[in-house]
Amino acid sequence: MKTHLLLLLLLCLLQSKASAQLTLKSFDGSRNYSIPAGMEIGLKMPTLTANDRCDCGLLSKGSLEDYWLDTITMRVREEIRIYALDENTNKKEETKYGNVENKPVTPFLAKDALSISVFPKARKNLNKIGIVFMMLSTLQGLVVGPLLSDDARGLSDKIVLGSFGVGFVLAVLPDSKTFYFKQPKDKTERLWLISEE
């Protein structure tokens, strides 16, 4: 009897660990995107004061812990709440939490979510690399370039322009990608579904 109970407990534990990643599927089914546990995400939920003039919502930013049974659990590091005070006035409140590792996880119902944004660390690193490229190419163009002969100066200018262009492109890459579950106000976006696989 104890072995059956232990085996059942082990299967439940494995099932919960296997479902830790969140898989999104485009509405037409042509694209998939997987969000692994531990990735930084922003989850936008509706508020009770939403109206036609306000794109109201609660944006919770933190790390994804688990997705299971239509519930997204995450460690919330920051909350941004936008709500309508009256027909013409909106209010925005930001709250940042410290020491979130000791804070219990926060559950959210996935069916109520308006959108989810992912913040991959690789994109943040590319932004930093782009800034370094721009700084080094500027340094080469302003300090090293004038010291070169005319023939070498022409080649140096081409290298400076090329590396500055590459750095600029890397620096302006967006650091997040947003997946919409419901159409946002004032723009048309591709809609996504949370895959139950």
C-alpha positions in Angstrom: 0.0 0.0 0.0 2.8 2.4 0.8 4.5 1.7 -2.5 1.3 2.6 -4.4 0.9 5.8 -2.5 4.6 6.7 -3.0 4.3 5.9 -6.7 1.2 8.1 -7.0 2.9 10.9 -5.3 5.9 10.6 -7.6 3.7 10.7 -10.7 1.9 13.8 -9.4 5.3 15.5 -8.8 6.6 14.5 -12.3 3.3 15.8 -13.9 3.6 19.2 -12.2 7.3 19.5 -13.2 6.5 18.5 -16.8 3.8 21.2 -17.1 6.1 24.0 -15.9 6.5 25.6 -19.3 3.7 27.7 -20.9 3.1 27.0 -24.6 1.3 29.6 -26.8 -0.2 28.9 -30.2 -1.3 31.5 -32.7 -5.0 31.8 -33.3 -4.7 30.3 -36.8 -2.4 27.5 -35.5 0.5 28.4 -37.7 3.0 29.4 -35.0 4.0 28.2 -31.5 6.0 29.8 -28.7 7.2 28.2 -25.5 7.9 30.1 -22.4 10.0 28.0 -20.0 9.7 28.3 -16.2 12.0 30.9 -14.8 11.7 33.3 -17.7 10.8 37.0 -17.0 7.3 37.7 -18.1 4.7 40.4 -17.8 1.1 39.3 -17.4 -1.7 41.8 -18.1 -5.0 41.2 -16.4 -8.3 43.2 -16.7 -9.5 45.5 -13.9 -13.0 46.1 -12.8 -12.9 49.8 -13.9 -12.1 49.1 -17.6 -14.1 51.2 -20.0 -14.1 52.3 -23.7 -11.7 55.2 -23.0 -9.2 53.4 -20.8 -6.9 50.6 -21.6 -7.1 49.6 -18.0 -5.4 46.6 -16.5 -3.0 45.1 -14.0 0.4 44.3 -15.4 2.4 42.0 -13.1 6.0 41.5 -14.0 8.1 38.6 -12.5 9.3 35.1 -13.3 7.1 32.3 -14.5 7.0 29.5 -12.0 4.4 27.1 -13.4 1.4 26.7 -15.6 -1.1 24.0 -14.7 -4.9 23.6 -14.9 -5.4 27.0 -16.5 -3.5 28.7 -13.7 -0.3 30.7 -14.3 1.8 31.1 -11.1 4.6 33.6 -11.0 6.9 35.4 -8.5 5.7 39.0 -8.9 8.5 41.6 -8.7 6.6 44.6 -9.9 2.9 45.6 -10.5 1.6 48.4 -12.6 -2.1 49.1 -12.2 -4.0 51.4 -14.6 -7.6 52.1 -13.7 -10.3 54.7 -14.4 -11.2 57.1 -11.7 -14.1 58.5 -13.7 -15.0 58.8 -17.4 -12.1 61.2 -18.3 -9.5 60.4 -15.7 -7.1 57.4 -15.5 -4.7 56.7 -12.7 -1.4 54.7 -12.9 0.1 53.1 -9.8 3.5 51.2 -9.7 4.5 48.9 -6.9 7.9 47.2 -6.8 8.5 44.3 -4.4 11.8 43.4 -2.8 13.0 40.0 -1.6 10.6 38.1 -3.9 12.3 34.8 -3.5 10.8 34.5 0.0 7.4 35.7 -1.2 4.8 33.0 -2.0 3.9 32.6 -5.7 0.9 34.5 -7.0 -1.7 32.5 -9.1 -3.5 34.0 -12.1 -6.3 32.5 -14.1 -5.0 32.2 -17.6 -8.5 32.5 -19.2 -8.8 36.1 -17.9 -5.4 37.3 -19.2 -5.4 40.1 -21.8 -1.7 39.6 -22.9 1.6 38.2 -21.8 5.0 39.8 -22.5 8.3 37.9 -22.4 11.6 39.5 -21.6 14.4 37.2 -22.8 17.8 37.9 -21.3 19.5 37.4 -24.7 17.7 40.5 -26.1 18.9 42.6 -23.1 22.5 41.4 -23.8 22.2 42.2 -27.5 21.1 45.8 -26.6 24.2 46.2 -24.4 26.4 44.7 -27.2 24.9 47.2 -29.6 25.7 50.1 -27.3 29.3 48.9 -27.0 29.6 48.7 -30.8 28.4 52.2 -31.2 30.8 53.5 -28.5 33.8 51.7 -30.0 33.0 52.8 -33.6 32.6 56.4 -32.4 35.9 56.2 -30.6 37.6 54.8 -33.7 36.1 57.5 -35.9 36.9 60.5 -33.7 40.2 59.4 -32.1 42.0 56.8 -34.3 40.6 57.9 -37.7 42.3 61.3 -37.9 45.7 59.7 -37.2 45.5 57.5 -40.3 46.7 58.2 -43.9 44.1 59.1 -46.6 43.8 55.6 -48.0 43.5 54.0 -44.6 41.1 56.7 -43.5 38.6 55.7 -46.3 38.6 52.1 -45.1 38.4 53.2 -41.5 35.3 55.3 -42.2 33.6 52.4 -43.9 34.3 50.2 -40.9 33.1 52.9 -38.5 29.8 53.3 -40.4 29.2 49.6 -40.7 29.9 48.9 -37.0 27.9 51.9 -35.9 25.0 50.7 -38.0 25.1 47.2 -36.6 25.4 48.6 -33.1 22.4 50.9 -33.7 20.3 48.0 -34.9 21.2 45.8 -32.0 20.6 48.7 -29.5 17.1 49.5 -30.7 15.9 45.9 -30.8 12.9 45.7 -28.5 13.6 43.9 -25.3 10.2 42.3 -25.0 7.7 40.4 -27.2 4.0 40.7 -26.3 1.4 38.0 -27.1 -2.2 39.2 -27.1 -5.1 36.9 -26.1 -7.7 39.6 -26.6 -7.5 42.4 -29.2 -6.1 45.6 -27.6 -7.7 49.0 -28.0 -6.6 51.2 -30.9 -4.5 48.6 -32.7 -4.9 45.2 -34.5 -2.6 42.4 -33.4 -2.2 38.7 -34.0 -4.1 36.8 -31.3 -2.7 33.8 -29.4 -4.1 31.0 -27.4 -2.6 29.1 -24.5 -2.0 25.5 -25.7 -3.3 22.8 -23.3 -0.8 20.2 -24.6 
